[in-house]
Amino acid sequence: MLISILLPVYNEKSVYLTACLNSIIDQSYDNWECIIVIEGDSREPLEVAHSFSEKDHRFKIIRPKKRLGLVRSLNLGLKSCSGELVARIDSDDF
């Protein structure tokens, strides 16, 4: 069963986002996709997310053209989820 992990990001520090994404990779269950919705003006989160998505196709990045806020970002990401179940994580969780 595919599990979608929905991760909204707004100007998160690279150290926290890196720890978060590594914690997803380190899980024992490996049939997942991670939908990362990145907002904000900081380039750090985008660079971190791109480095992970280049190495692992399960990371998918969505970058809205304008600021949506948390709820609309989650709704946008939810539309891109393919899994039977959706798990929600914050960018500073690991």
Secondary structure, DSSP 4 states (H G I P E B T S, - for coil): --EEEEEEEES--HHHHHHHHHHHHTSS---EEEEEEEESS-SHHHHHHHHHHHH-TTEEEE--SS---HHHHHHHHHHH--SSEEEE--TT--
